[in-house]
Amino acid sequence: MKIAQLLSGYPIHLSNQERKFIDQHRDKIRLTGLSEQETWIAQNLVRKGIYSISKDNKTLIKQLDESKRS
């Protein structure tokens, strides 16, 4: 693990694409507004626990505590 990863505040390993996705999107994301590539990235972030899917299966909700990020 690199020092930059430790200082980033993310509790799990994230790829550059995943980190960019998190930085670019808000706390709630409509799944219909995502491209195919973004949908794939979002699925990985759901598996890692960064986002969860709403009960209506149409929205991603950020689970990451912003106070832990630098």
OpenMM code with the backbone's topology and positions (N, CA, C; nanometers):
from openmm import Vec3, app, unit

residues = "MET LYS ILE ALA GLN LEU LEU SER GLY TYR PRO ILE HIS LEU SER ASN GLN GLU ARG LYS PHE ILE ASP GLN HIS ARG ASP LYS ILE ARG LEU THR GLY LEU SER GLU GLN GLU THR TRP ILE ALA GLN ASN LEU VAL ARG LYS GLY ILE TYR SER ILE SER LYS ASP ASN LYS THR LEU ILE LYS GLN LEU ASP GLU SER LYS ARG SER".split()
positions = [
    Vec3(0.0848, -0.1172, 0.0000),
    Vec3(0.0000, 0.0000, 0.0000),
    Vec3(0.0896, 0.1238, 0.0000),
    Vec3(0.0525, 0.2216, -0.0806),
    Vec3(0.1302, 0.3440, -0.0909),
    Vec3(0.0877, 0.4439, 0.0153),
    Vec3(0.1755, 0.5361, 0.0475),
    Vec3(0.1459, 0.6393, 0.1471),
    Vec3(0.0259, 0.7222, 0.1045),
    Vec3(0.0142, 0.7519, -0.0240),
    Vec3(-0.0994, 0.8308, -0.0735),
    Vec3(-0.2312, 0.7609, -0.0444),
    Vec3(-0.2334, 0.6283, -0.0543),
    Vec3(-0.3552, 0.5527, -0.0246),
    Vec3(-0.3893, 0.5608, 0.1235),
    Vec3(-0.2887, 0.5565, 0.2086),
    Vec3(-0.3123, 0.5672, 0.3519),
    Vec3(-0.3649, 0.7053, 0.3894),
    Vec3(-0.3123, 0.8075, 0.3264),
    Vec3(-0.3523, 0.9441, 0.3569),
    Vec3(-0.4862, 0.9828, 0.2959),
    Vec3(-0.5329, 0.9078, 0.1961),
    Vec3(-0.6573, 0.9432, 0.1276),
    Vec3(-0.7792, 0.9270, 0.2171),
    Vec3(-0.7712, 0.8451, 0.3198),
    Vec3(-0.8824, 0.8280, 0.4118),
    Vec3(-0.9804, 0.7195, 0.3707),
    Vec3(-0.9609, 0.6570, 0.2567),
    Vec3(-1.0498, 0.5492, 0.2145),
    Vec3(-1.0136, 0.4227, 0.2913),
    Vec3(-1.1083, 0.3598, 0.3573),
    Vec3(-1.0772, 0.2428, 0.4394),
    Vec3(-1.0474, 0.1180, 0.3568),
    Vec3(-1.0777, 0.1184, 0.2265),
    Vec3(-1.0522, 0.0029, 0.1411),
    Vec3(-0.9801, 0.0493, 0.0155),
    Vec3(-0.9230, -0.0449, -0.0562),
    Vec3(-0.8508, -0.0128, -0.1786),
    Vec3(-0.9491, 0.0279, -0.2876),
    Vec3(-0.9233, 0.1406, -0.3522),
    Vec3(-1.0041, 0.1885, -0.4629),
    Vec3(-0.9148, 0.2145, -0.5829),
    Vec3(-0.9660, 0.1806, -0.7008),
    Vec3(-0.8923, 0.2121, -0.8227),
    Vec3(-0.9042, 0.3620, -0.8497),
    Vec3(-0.8229, 0.4104, -0.9407),
    Vec3(-0.8306, 0.5519, -0.9769),
    Vec3(-0.9675, 0.5866, -1.0347),
    Vec3(-1.0246, 0.4958, -1.1145),
    Vec3(-1.1579, 0.5186, -1.1719),
    Vec3(-1.2641, 0.5274, -1.0627),
    Vec3(-1.2557, 0.4400, -0.9638),
    Vec3(-1.3529, 0.4409, -0.8544),
    Vec3(-1.3413, 0.5687, -0.7723),
    Vec3(-1.2190, 0.6097, -0.7439),
    Vec3(-1.1975, 0.7328, -0.6672),
    Vec3(-1.2507, 0.8546, -0.7445),
    Vec3(-1.2271, 0.8574, -0.8752),
    Vec3(-1.2756, 0.9666, -0.9594),
    Vec3(-1.4291, 0.9686, -0.9604),
    Vec3(-1.4918, 0.8502, -0.9679),
    Vec3(-1.6380, 0.8396, -0.9656),
    Vec3(-1.6926, 0.8971, -0.8357),
    Vec3(-1.6327, 0.8605, -0.7222),
    Vec3(-1.6779, 0.9093, -0.5915),
    Vec3(-1.6636, 1.0607, -0.5828),
    Vec3(-1.5526, 1.1129, -0.6316),
    Vec3(-1.5276, 1.2569, -0.6249),
    Vec3(-1.6217, 1.3362, -0.7160),
    Vec3(-1.6646, 1.2769, -0.8267),
    Vec3(-1.7474, 1.3480, -0.9238),
    Vec3(-1.8968, 1.3444, -0.8917),
    Vec3(-1.9416, 1.2465, -0.8163),
    Vec3(-2.0850, 1.2300, -0.7929),
    Vec3(-2.1240, 1.2692, -0.6511),
    Vec3(-2.2484, 1.3044, -0.6377),
    Vec3(-2.3040, 1.3465, -0.5089),
    Vec3(-2.3393, 1.2261, -0.4227),
    Vec3(-2.4081, 1.2535, -0.3117),
    Vec3(-2.4460, 1.1470, -0.2187),
    Vec3(-2.5527, 1.0537, -0.2749),
    Vec3(-2.6373, 1.1041, -0.3647),
    Vec3(-2.7408, 1.0221, -0.4275),
    Vec3(-2.7273, 1.0331, -0.5783),
    Vec3(-2.7283, 0.9179, -0.6454),
    Vec3(-2.7081, 0.9126, -0.7897),
    Vec3(-2.8206, 0.8308, -0.8524),
    Vec3(-2.8836, 0.8868, -0.9541),
    Vec3(-2.9856, 0.8119, -1.0281),
    Vec3(-2.9146, 0.7133, -1.1205),
    Vec3(-2.9519, 0.5870, -1.1143),
    Vec3(-2.8879, 0.4848, -1.1962),
    Vec3(-2.9155, 0.5053, -1.3447),
    Vec3(-3.0293, 0.5632, -1.3780),
    Vec3(-3.0633, 0.5845, -1.5185),
    Vec3(-2.9742, 0.6887, -1.5838),
    Vec3(-2.9094, 0.7732, -1.5051),
    Vec3(-2.8241, 0.8780, -1.5591),
    Vec3(-2.6796, 0.8363, -1.5794),
    Vec3(-2.6462, 0.7103, -1.5521),
    Vec3(-2.5083, 0.6633, -1.5632),
    Vec3(-2.4833, 0.5962, -1.6979),
    Vec3(-2.3629, 0.6138, -1.7490),
    Vec3(-2.3229, 0.5431, -1.8710),
    Vec3(-2.2955, 0.3970, -1.8362),
    Vec3(-2.2682, 0.3165, -1.9381),
    Vec3(-2.2401, 0.1746, -1.9155),
    Vec3(-2.1132, 0.1579, -1.8310),
    Vec3(-2.0106, 0.2349, -1.8590),
    Vec3(-1.8846, 0.2296, -1.7827),
    Vec3(-1.9080, 0.2719, -1.6379),
    Vec3(-1.9840, 0.3806, -1.6180),
    Vec3(-2.0123, 0.4282, -1.4822),
    Vec3(-2.0965, 0.3273, -1.4047),
    Vec3(-2.1869, 0.2584, -1.4732),
    Vec3(-2.2681, 0.1558, -1.4084),
    Vec3(-2.1797, 0.0425, -1.3575),
    Vec3(-2.0809, 0.0030, -1.4364),
    Vec3(-1.9888, -0.1021, -1.3961),
    Vec3(-1.9084, -0.0588, -1.2736),
    Vec3(-1.8607, 0.0646, -1.2745),
    Vec3(-1.7856, 0.1172, -1.1607),
    Vec3(-1.8755, 0.1234, -1.0375),
    Vec3(-1.9994, 0.1699, -1.0550),
    Vec3(-2.0940, 0.1791, -0.9437),
    Vec3(-2.1213, 0.0415, -0.8831),
    Vec3(-2.1332, -0.0609, -0.9668),
    Vec3(-2.1550, -0.1968, -0.9158),
    Vec3(-2.0388, -0.2407, -0.8271),
    Vec3(-1.9170, -0.2091, -0.8697),
    Vec3(-1.8005, -0.2436, -0.7878),
    Vec3(-1.8023, -0.1686, -0.6550),
    Vec3(-1.8429, -0.0430, -0.6572),
    Vec3(-1.8471, 0.0357, -0.5337),
    Vec3(-1.9574, -0.0131, -0.4399),
    Vec3(-2.0660, -0.0658, -0.4942),
    Vec3(-2.1707, -0.1258, -0.4106),
    Vec3(-2.1154, -0.2517, -0.3436),
    Vec3(-2.0421, -0.3326, -0.4182),
    Vec3(-1.9819, -0.4538, -0.3618),
    Vec3(-1.8830, -0.4212, -0.2503),
    Vec3(-1.8133, -0.3085, -0.2644),
    Vec3(-1.7143, -0.2681, -0.1643),
    Vec3(-1.7766, -0.1936, -0.0472),
    Vec3(-1.9064, -0.1625, -0.0539),
    Vec3(-1.9752, -0.0982, 0.0564),
    Vec3(-1.9678, 0.0535, 0.0570),
    Vec3(-1.9181, 0.1139, -0.0495),
    Vec3(-1.9101, 0.2593, -0.0576),
    Vec3(-2.0486, 0.3177, -0.0856),
    Vec3(-2.1244, 0.2505, -0.1705),
    Vec3(-2.2612, 0.2905, -0.2025),
    Vec3(-2.3554, 0.1758, -0.1701),
    Vec3(-2.4829, 0.2091, -0.1497),
    Vec3(-2.5870, 0.1078, -0.1377),
    Vec3(-2.6958, 0.1437, -0.2379),
    Vec3(-2.7780, 0.0461, -0.2706),
    Vec3(-2.8870, 0.0680, -0.3659),
    Vec3(-3.0144, 0.0902, -0.2868),
    Vec3(-3.0904, 0.1910, -0.3280),
    Vec3(-3.2158, 0.2228, -0.2586),
    Vec3(-3.3167, 0.1095, -0.2762),
    Vec3(-3.4218, 0.1126, -0.1963),
    Vec3(-3.5237, 0.0071, -0.2014),
    Vec3(-3.5969, 0.0025, -0.3348),
    Vec3(-3.6051, 0.1160, -0.4044),
    Vec3(-3.6720, 0.1177, -0.5347),
    Vec3(-3.5795, 0.0780, -0.6500),
    Vec3(-3.4538, 0.0454, -0.6191),
    Vec3(-3.3531, 0.0021, -0.7166),
    Vec3(-3.3251, 0.1052, -0.8261),
    Vec3(-3.3440, 0.2325, -0.7958),
    Vec3(-3.3219, 0.3370, -0.8954),
    Vec3(-3.2167, 0.4382, -0.8540),
    Vec3(-3.1693, 0.4315, -0.7298),
    Vec3(-3.0788, 0.5324, -0.6779),
    Vec3(-2.9654, 0.4667, -0.5987),
    Vec3(-2.8450, 0.5206, -0.6160),
    Vec3(-2.7314, 0.4822, -0.5328),
    Vec3(-2.7191, 0.5835, -0.4204),
    Vec3(-2.6903, 0.5371, -0.3005),
    Vec3(-2.6761, 0.6236, -0.1848),
    Vec3(-2.5364, 0.6022, -0.1270),
    Vec3(-2.4616, 0.7103, -0.1128),
    Vec3(-2.3242, 0.7015, -0.0619),
    Vec3(-2.3256, 0.6618, 0.0850),
    Vec3(-2.2438, 0.5634, 0.1211),
    Vec3(-2.2335, 0.5137, 0.2583),
    Vec3(-2.1059, 0.5604, 0.3265),
    Vec3(-2.0118, 0.6130, 0.2502),
    Vec3(-1.8824, 0.6538, 0.3025),
    Vec3(-1.8972, 0.7806, 0.3868),
    Vec3(-1.8431, 0.7769, 0.5072),
    Vec3(-1.8470, 0.8923, 0.5969),
    Vec3(-1.7471, 0.9969, 0.5493),
    Vec3(-1.7966, 1.1140, 0.5129),
    Vec3(-1.7109, 1.2192, 0.4591),
    Vec3(-1.6083, 1.2679, 0.5610),
    Vec3(-1.6354, 1.2551, 0.6884),
    Vec3(-1.5411, 1.3025, 0.7888),
    Vec3(-1.4139, 1.2184, 0.7921),
    Vec3(-1.4189, 1.0976, 0.7364),
    Vec3(-1.3011, 1.0110, 0.7332),
    Vec3(-1.2124, 1.0408, 0.6140),
    Vec3(-1.2637, 1.1161, 0.5185),
    Vec3(-1.1841, 1.1495, 0.4000),
    Vec3(-1.1035, 1.2748, 0.4219),
    Vec3(-0.9891, 1.2803, 0.3584),
    Vec3(-0.9047, 1.3990, 0.3659),
    Vec3(-0.9318, 1.4894, 0.2485),
] * unit.nanometer
topology = app.Topology()
chain = topology.addChain("A")
for resn in residues:
    res = topology.addResidue(resn, chain)
    for name in ("N", "CA", "C"):
        topology.addAtom(name, app.Element.getBySymbol(name[0]), res)
